Amino acid sequence: MSFLKRIHSAVATLVLLVSIPTAAQTVNTYSFSPVNQHGINLTAAYWNPIINYVSEKSGVRLTLKIGRTSADTTSYVLANEVEFAFTNHLFSPERQQLGWKVFGRRKTPAIHGQIVVPAESAITDIAQLAGQAVAFPGPEALVAYKMPYAHLLSRNIDIQVVFGGNMDGALGQLFSGKVKAVGGNSQLIEGYTRREKKGVRILWRSESVHDLALMASPSVPTKDAQAVADAFIGMAKDPQGMEIIQRASKLIELPVDAYFIASNGSEYGAYINFYKNAPAQLR
């Protein structure tokens, strides 16, 4: 073969290689934003092994995207900067119009909004919180802020609202004496008190509701959304998946069988109903 023909052959081969996408190039990548229920490091330690597994099994790459606070993380969702979420911040009438769809939830016991004080506190009734500083995770927290604060407003109990950024931050302020009480999510309060060996007195709790929802943006192609849903839900049937669930759950004091199950969103009627009667400032 002449030198010129060898050059033409090499160029043709190079063009062929460039024109054929590699497997890595064809994998779609999406951002996944779970609400900050804990500090950033603990949130990442829980979710990263899970989404790495889901990425491997689904063939759809997920990357974790969380902000400094739960409100920051929700702002990414509202700004269409992420495609998958673990949240209960999208059930207001306005946000339902965004078209996000529930495809799963975590299988855990029912949760409640609560108002708690340290076990040794002299406060035994929420009426005693009038004029006092009360901490909440953040303004977006439905179970941990909006439900408890709506109850306080219904009782005409005027408090000083303090935001801790996440549930751990709010509880840290409680046990450091910076606030007198905390509004929170029962699941997260129980997990924190077990990890930190603290005791609380429950002054009020809401009706029971389901844990947060796994949701997909309408911008995600159906094929990719289904593959991600199947991978999350399939973890419970795979020994490797369950091992990851068990290790992650221990980090945040969840039951070790807190795996993911399918949902069509019908379990979240209590969240939707809350907004029908909620004070205007909490809608």
C-alpha positions as CSV (number, residue, x, y, z in Angstrom):
1,M,0.0,0.0,0.0
2,S,1.4,3.4,-0.9
3,F,2.1,6.1,1.7
4,L,-0.8,8.2,0.4
5,K,-3.3,5.3,0.6
6,R,-2.1,4.4,4.1
7,I,-2.8,8.1,5.2
8,H,-6.3,7.9,3.6
9,S,-7.0,4.6,5.4
10,A,-5.9,6.0,8.7
11,V,-8.1,9.1,8.3
12,A,-11.1,7.0,7.4
13,T,-10.6,4.8,10.5
14,L,-10.2,7.9,12.7
15,V,-13.5,9.3,11.3
16,L,-15.2,6.0,11.9
17,L,-14.0,5.9,15.5
18,V,-15.1,9.4,16.2
19,S,-18.5,9.0,14.7
20,I,-19.3,5.9,16.9
21,P,-20.3,7.1,20.4
22,T,-18.8,5.2,23.3
23,A,-21.0,3.7,26.0
24,A,-19.9,6.5,28.4
25,Q,-21.1,9.1,25.8
26,T,-24.5,7.6,25.4
27,V,-25.3,7.4,29.1
28,N,-27.7,10.2,30.1
29,T,-26.8,12.1,33.3
30,Y,-29.3,13.7,35.6
31,S,-29.1,15.5,38.9
32,F,-30.9,14.0,42.0
33,S,-31.8,16.3,44.9
34,P,-33.0,14.8,48.1
35,V,-34.2,17.3,50.7
36,N,-31.6,18.0,53.4
37,Q,-33.0,16.1,56.3
38,H,-29.6,16.0,58.0
39,G,-26.3,17.9,57.7
40,I,-24.7,17.9,54.3
41,N,-22.1,15.3,55.1
42,L,-24.6,12.8,56.6
43,T,-27.0,13.4,53.7
44,A,-24.3,12.7,51.2
45,A,-23.1,9.6,53.1
46,Y,-26.7,8.2,53.0
47,W,-27.5,9.0,49.4
48,N,-24.3,8.6,47.5
49,P,-24.1,4.7,47.8
50,I,-27.8,4.5,46.8
51,I,-27.6,6.6,43.7
52,N,-24.3,4.9,42.7
53,Y,-26.2,1.6,42.8
54,V,-29.2,3.1,40.9
55,S,-26.9,4.5,38.2
56,E,-25.2,1.2,37.7
57,K,-28.4,-0.9,37.5
58,S,-30.4,1.6,35.5
59,G,-27.8,2.7,33.0
60,V,-28.8,6.2,33.8
61,R,-26.2,8.3,35.6
62,L,-27.4,10.2,38.7
63,T,-25.3,12.8,40.5
64,L,-26.1,14.2,43.9
65,K,-27.0,17.9,44.0
66,I,-27.8,19.4,47.4
67,G,-27.6,22.9,48.7
68,R,-26.4,24.3,52.0
69,T,-30.0,24.2,53.4
70,S,-33.2,22.3,52.5
71,A,-34.6,25.5,51.1
72,D,-31.5,25.8,48.8
73,T,-32.0,22.3,47.6
74,T,-35.7,22.9,46.8
75,S,-34.7,26.0,44.9
76,Y,-32.8,23.8,42.5
77,V,-35.9,21.8,41.9
78,L,-38.0,24.8,41.3
79,A,-35.4,26.3,38.9
80,N,-35.4,23.1,36.8
81,E,-31.8,22.5,37.6
82,V,-32.4,18.9,38.7
83,E,-34.5,16.0,37.2
84,F,-35.0,13.7,40.2
85,A,-35.9,14.5,43.8
86,F,-36.8,13.0,47.2
87,T,-39.1,15.5,48.6
88,N,-42.5,16.5,49.9
89,H,-42.1,20.1,48.9
90,L,-44.0,19.8,45.6
91,F,-47.6,19.1,46.7
92,S,-48.9,22.7,46.9
93,P,-51.4,23.5,44.1
94,E,-48.9,25.8,42.3
95,R,-46.1,23.3,42.4
96,Q,-48.3,20.4,41.3
97,Q,-48.6,22.4,38.1
98,L,-44.9,21.8,37.4
99,G,-45.8,18.3,36.5
100,W,-43.4,16.3,38.7
101,K,-44.5,12.7,39.1
102,V,-44.2,10.4,42.2
103,F,-42.8,7.0,41.3
104,G,-41.8,5.7,44.7
105,R,-41.3,6.2,48.4
106,R,-39.3,4.8,51.2
107,K,-40.9,2.0,53.2
108,T,-40.9,3.4,56.7
109,P,-43.3,3.8,59.6
110,A,-45.7,6.7,59.4
111,I,-44.2,10.1,60.3
112,H,-45.7,13.0,62.1
113,G,-45.1,16.7,62.5
114,Q,-44.1,17.4,66.1
115,I,-43.3,20.1,68.6
116,V,-40.8,19.0,71.2
117,V,-38.7,20.3,74.1
118,P,-35.9,18.6,76.0
119,A,-37.1,15.9,78.3
120,E,-36.0,17.9,81.4
121,S,-37.7,21.2,80.2
122,A,-40.1,22.9,82.5
123,I,-42.4,23.5,79.5
124,T,-45.2,21.0,79.4
125,D,-47.8,22.7,77.1
126,I,-47.4,24.5,73.8
127,A,-49.2,27.5,75.2
128,Q,-46.0,28.1,77.3
129,L,-44.1,28.7,74.0
130,A,-45.7,32.1,73.5
131,G,-43.0,34.7,72.9
132,Q,-40.3,32.0,72.9
133,A,-37.7,31.1,70.2
134,V,-38.7,27.9,68.4
135,A,-36.5,26.3,65.8
136,F,-37.5,24.6,62.5
137,P,-35.4,23.0,59.8
138,G,-36.4,25.6,57.2
139,P,-39.3,27.5,55.5
140,E,-39.9,24.7,52.9
141,A,-40.2,21.8,55.4
142,L,-43.8,20.7,55.2
143,V,-44.0,18.1,58.0
144,A,-41.3,19.8,60.2
145,Y,-42.3,23.5,59.8
146,K,-45.5,24.2,58.0
147,M,-47.6,21.6,59.9
148,P,-46.4,22.5,63.4
149,Y,-46.4,26.3,62.7
150,A,-49.9,26.1,61.3
151,H,-51.0,24.5,64.5
152,L,-49.4,27.2,66.6
153,L,-51.1,29.9,64.5
154,S,-54.4,28.1,64.9
155,R,-53.9,28.4,68.7
156,N,-52.9,32.1,68.4
157,I,-49.5,31.2,70.0
158,D,-47.0,33.8,68.7
159,I,-43.4,32.6,68.7
160,Q,-40.0,33.7,67.4
161,V,-39.3,31.5,64.4
162,V,-35.7,30.3,64.0
163,F,-34.5,28.2,61.0
164,G,-31.7,25.7,61.5
165,G,-31.1,24.8,57.9
166,N,-32.0,21.1,58.4
167,M,-33.4,19.0,61.2
168,D,-30.1,18.3,62.8
169,G,-29.3,22.0,62.9
170,A,-32.6,22.9,64.5
171,L,-32.2,20.1,67.2
172,G,-28.6,21.3,67.8
173,Q,-30.0,24.7,68.7
174,L,-32.5,23.1,71.0
175,F,-30.0,21.1,73.0
176,S,-27.5,24.0,73.1
177,G,-30.2,26.2,74.8
178,K,-30.5,28.7,72.0
179,V,-34.2,27.9,71.5
180,K,-36.9,26.6,73.8
181,A,-38.5,24.1,71.4
182,V,-38.3,22.6,68.0
183,G,-40.8,21.8,65.3
184,G,-39.8,18.7,63.4
185,N,-40.3,15.4,61.6
186,S,-40.8,12.6,64.1
187,Q,-38.6,10.2,62.1
188,L,-35.7,12.7,62.1
189,I,-36.2,13.7,65.7
190,E,-36.1,10.0,66.8
191,G,-33.0,9.3,64.7
192,Y,-31.2,12.3,66.1
193,T,-32.0,11.6,69.7
194,R,-30.8,8.0,69.3
195,R,-27.6,9.1,67.7
196,E,-26.9,11.8,70.2
197,K,-28.5,10.0,73.2
198,K,-30.9,12.9,74.0
199,G,-34.4,12.8,75.4
200,V,-37.4,14.9,74.3
201,R,-40.9,15.6,75.5
202,I,-43.6,15.8,72.8
203,L,-45.9,18.7,73.2
204,W,-47.9,18.2,70.0
205,R,-48.0,15.9,67.0
206,S,-49.8,16.0,63.7
207,E,-51.8,13.3,62.0
208,S,-49.7,10.5,60.4
209,V,-48.4,11.0,56.9
210,H,-46.1,9.0,54.6
211,D,-42.4,9.5,54.2
212,L,-41.1,11.7,51.4
213,A,-41.6,10.8,47.8
214,L,-39.2,9.9,45.0
215,M,-40.2,12.1,42.1
216,A,-39.2,12.7,38.5
217,S,-39.4,15.8,36.4
218,P,-41.5,15.9,33.3
219,S,-38.4,16.7,31.4
220,V,-37.0,13.2,31.9
221,P,-37.8,10.8,29.0
222,T,-40.2,8.0,30.0
223,K,-37.6,5.3,29.3
224,D,-35.0,6.9,31.6
225,A,-37.5,7.7,34.4
226,Q,-38.8,4.1,34.3
227,A,-35.2,2.7,34.4
228,V,-34.4,4.8,37.5
229,A,-37.7,3.8,39.2
230,D,-37.1,0.1,38.5
231,A,-33.5,0.4,40.0
232,F,-34.7,2.1,43.2
233,I,-37.5,-0.4,43.7
234,G,-35.4,-3.3,42.7
235,M,-32.9,-2.7,45.5
236,A,-35.1,-4.7,47.9
237,K,-34.9,-7.8,45.7
238,D,-31.2,-7.7,45.2
239,P,-28.8,-8.8,48.1
240,Q,-26.3,-6.1,47.0
241,G,-29.0,-3.5,47.0
242,M,-30.3,-4.5,50.4
243,E,-26.8,-4.4,51.8
244,I,-26.4,-0.8,50.6
245,I,-29.8,0.1,52.1
246,Q,-28.9,-1.5,55.4
247,R,-25.6,0.3,55.7
248,A,-27.0,3.6,54.7
249,S,-30.0,3.3,57.1
250,K,-27.8,2.6,60.1
251,L,-26.1,5.9,59.5
252,I,-29.3,7.9,60.1
253,E,-30.9,5.5,62.5
254,L,-33.6,4.3,60.1
255,P,-34.9,0.7,60.3
256,V,-32.5,-1.5,58.3
257,D,-35.3,-2.6,56.0
258,A,-36.2,1.0,54.9
259,Y,-36.1,0.2,51.2
260,F,-37.9,1.8,48.4
261,I,-41.3,0.8,47.1
262,A,-43.4,1.9,44.1
263,S,-46.0,4.7,44.5
264,N,-48.3,6.5,42.1
265,G,-48.6,9.4,44.5
266,S,-52.1,8.5,45.8
267,E,-50.6,8.1,49.4
268,Y,-49.9,11.8,49.5
269,G,-53.4,13.1,49.8
270,A,-52.8,14.3,53.4
271,Y,-50.1,16.6,52.0
272,I,-52.4,18.0,49.3
273,N,-55.2,18.4,51.8
274,F,-53.0,20.4,54.1
275,Y,-52.8,23.2,51.6
276,K,-56.5,23.5,51.3
277,N,-56.8,24.9,54.8
278,A,-53.3,26.2,55.5
279,P,-52.7,29.8,56.5
280,A,-51.9,31.9,53.4
281,Q,-48.3,32.5,54.6
282,L,-47.6,28.7,54.6
283,R,-49.0,27.8,51.1
